């Protein structure tokens, strides 16, 4: 059973960088073939796929966010991270870390974190 | 990538069947059998209901089924129950090796 838990520093000011970390248990970041994924949901809105990192370190991003987003992994800590640069109020959302299924190119999510609300405000 | 197109809302009475559509392009829904459906209650984490167009994860009711024709996928819920009232999202793998979600559909059980 894979478990994921998001963590982050709390509110972020406009123009700064949003940073979140996802701690994984029951799965191995660096070796099990999973697609470690970030998804967000604006308040009262739908789901938005941000991107994922494959266990070999390859990353794929939503084209609309690609210029501002970086996903990285720390296999030694079994964690992966999200950075969103130059944030605005439009980046206020619940951010989920999740596992994309390893057998279908990460096309579906079988395990989710609980989600963390990140507010961008001055 | 553009979001997949879903109806904003659908409704049905208990016991009835409803279908939610999810329309994309040949670069996503039409090009791969990697369409998934998620159920989300307010304030809760989404739950996978269907993957690979029509596969059900263990524990998901047989009342939920999925299908695809061309660039449109569908989720059908039969024998509608009050507990099915939730938001439903489709997603698809894309030709860019990314994933795209639909805008979501609010299901109301009358």
Interface residues (C-beta under 8 A of the other chain):
Chain A: X37 X45 X46 X47 X48 X49 X51 X52 X60 X61 X62 X63 X64 X96 X100 X101 X104 X105 X106 X107 X108 X109 X110 X112 X113 X114 X115
Chain B: X1 X3 X32 X34 X36 X38 X40 X45 X46 X48 X51 X52 X57 X87 X89 X91 X92 X93 X96 X97 X98 X99 X100 X101 X102 X103 X104
